[in-house]
Each structure stands twice: as structure tokens, then as C-alpha cells.
Amino acid sequence: MSHGFEIEGLAKPPEIPATGLIGALGRLMEMINTVIMFLSSGALLAASLILCSSVFLRYFLKIPTDWQDEMSVFLLVGATFMCAAYVQSQRGHIGIEALAGLLPPAVNRVRLALCDLASFLFCAFFSWKSILLLHEAWVDGQTTSSAWAPPLWIPYSLMTLGMILLTLQILLQFVAACVRKEGNHD
């Protein structure tokens, strides 16, 4: 599996234009993604420190732990979903590019646009379902079943925000590709 970047002669996916409304939205998403990447890096570091301390406390000092595993899961879920838009902006999501090297560049751009459209529709649906889960967890006051019992709206809010940002990133790339096609006429 690849994204075709290492295939010689294959054009990279279209970039977001630097000017206009699409360019401004692209820069805003880039700023948001950069901040989220730093925060998520901190979350990953925190999760690893929490899990290491949990192991040390539990197995060496025989001190029971009840919150460390859930906190680590919340941090990992948050980092995963929140970084999805950044990964998409770099075209880093898994994609099967078996046809990329065989197709002419113009056909390959159409293929990429159709993949972006399908991805947008899926992620928009996932975002909507995430919003429903978040609302349900908030209204019903749902918590986890552990002794610590943190509220479930916390991971659901991270999942929802991450999916909305991913959906917006895909939409931005799709619109940029469509605008570029209109201007190129190739």
C-alpha cells in the first residue's frame, strides 16, 4: 500500500491554493492541525508516562491503580481522532494506489477526487453519529463502568471534534481539487 509518492513520475495530490477563500481556510486548518499535533504529542507522552507509572505502582509497590488505564485510553483516543485531519492534510491515510502508476495524470486526479468525495461522505456520516453519541452521553450523564467512572462525553467530544476536523479537511481538499480542475482545463 502506498500513496504513490514514491512512484517515479507520478504527480503528488493537488495542494490547497495559497490565495482566496480556500487558501485562507487551508491556512486556518494548517494552524489548527499544528496546535493539535503538539497537544496530541503531549497526550501520547502523558499516556506513556501514566502507563509506566501504573506498572511500577501495581507490580513493584503493590499499590492498586484504578484510573490510569482509562486515562491512558482517553488520551490515546483523543490523540488518534484529533490528529486525523493533519494526517489527511499530508495524504497520510492508508490508500491503495495499485492503479496510480497505470493511469494518466488527468484520470488519476479524477480518481483522487472521487476517493475524496467518498471519504468525505463516510466521514460526514461518522461525524453525525459521533455528535449523536456525544449528545446522548451528555444528556444521560453516561460514565464508564469503572470505579473511577469518568464521564463518557470526554472521549466522545474528542472523537466528534476530530471527525469534524477530518471531514472539513477532506472537503477542503476536494473543493481545492475541483477549483484547480476548472482553472487547468487539461
N, C-alpha and C positions, 0 to 999 in steps of 0.2 A: 504494500500500500504506500502511496506517496501522494504528493500534491503536484507532481510534475515539475517542481522547481529544479530538480537535478537532471531532468531530461534535456539534453542539449538541443537548442533551437526552439524550445517551447517557451512561448511568452508567459510572463507572470500574470496573475489575475489583475484586472484593472484596479488602479488606485483611486482613492477619493480625490476629487479635484481640490485644488488649493484655494479657489476663489468661489464667490457666490454663496448662496444659502447652504448648498450641500457641503461646500468647503468649511463653512462656519460650524455646521453640525458635526462634520468629521473631526474638526479640532476640539470641539466640546467633548465628543466621545473619547477622543485620544487622551484628553486631560482626565476625564473620569476614570478611564481604564488604567491610567498611570497611577493615580491615587489608590485605586482598588488593588492594583498589583502590589504596591508597597504594604498596604494593610493586610492583604492576604498572605504575603510573605511573613509578616509578623504573626499572623494567626497560625501558620504552619509551624513556625518556630515555637510558639506558645504550646501548641498541641504536642509537639515532640517533647518539650520540657515537662509538661504535665504528665504525659505517659511515662517518661523515665522516672520522674519523682514518685509516681504511683507504684511502679515496680519496686523501687527502692523501699518505699514505706511499707508496702504489703509483704514483700518476701524477706527483706533483711531486718526490718524493725518490728514486723508483725503488727503494724498499725492498719486497721481496716480503712479502706477508701470507698467512698460512695458517690462522689461527684466527678472524679477525674475522667472516667471513661466517657460519660455523657458530654462533659465539657469538651473533650477532645473531638468527639463525633460532631458536635455543633460547630466547632472551629473548622474542621475538615470539610463539612458540608458547605459551610459558608464560603470558605476559600474556593472550593470547587465551582460552585454556581456563580459566585461573584466574578471569577476570572474568565468565565466562558466568553464574554464579549471581547476581551482582549485577545484570547486565543483565536477567535473568529476574525478579528481585525488583521491578524497575521496569517490568516488562512491555515491555521494550525490544527483544525479539527480533522479527524480521520476522513479521508476521502479516497475512493478507489479511482485511480487515474489510468486504467488499462487502455482507454480509448484516446487519452490526451495526446500521446505521441503519434497516433494514426490519423487524427482529424486535422483538417486545415485550420489555421488560427481563427478564422471567422466562425467556423462551425463550433470550434472549441469554446469561443466566447459565448455563443448561444447556449451550449451545454452547461457552462458555468452559471449563466443567468437562470436557466431552468432549475438547476440544482439549488441556487439561492432562493428562488421562488418557493420550491418545495420545502426547503429548510425553514423559510420564513413562516409558511403556513403551519408547519408542525410546531415550531417554537411559539407562535402566537397562540395556538391551541393549548400548549403546555403552560404558557403564561396565564391564560384564562383559568385553567384548572388549578394552578398554584394560587391565584387570587382567591378562588373559592375555598381552597384548603386553609389559607391564612384567615379568611373571614370566619370560617367555621371554628377554627382553633381560638380565635379572639373572642367571638361571641359566646361560645360554650365554655371558655376558660379551660381548655384542654391542657393537660400536663402529661409528662412521661410517667410511666408506671414505677419508677424507681423511688427510693426513699428520699432522694433529693427533690424530685418532681418539678423540674423547671418547666416553664410554660412552652407549649409547642409553637406558639406564634413566633418565637425567636428563630428557629431554623426555617419555618415556613416563610417568614419575611425575607430571609436571606435568599432562599430558593426563588421566591417571587421576584424580588428585585433583580437577581442575577438573570433570570429568564427574560424579564422585560428588557434589560440592557442587551442581552444576546439578540432578542428579536429586533430591537432597534438597530443594532449593528448590522444584522443581515439585511434589513430593509434599506439602510443607508448604502450598503454595497450594491444592492440590486438596483436602486434608483441611480446611483453613480454609473453603473454599467449601462443602463438604458439611456441616460443622458449622453454618455460618451458615444454610444452607437449612433444616436441621432446626429451628433456632430461629425462623426467619421464618414458615414455613408460608404463603408467598404464592403 
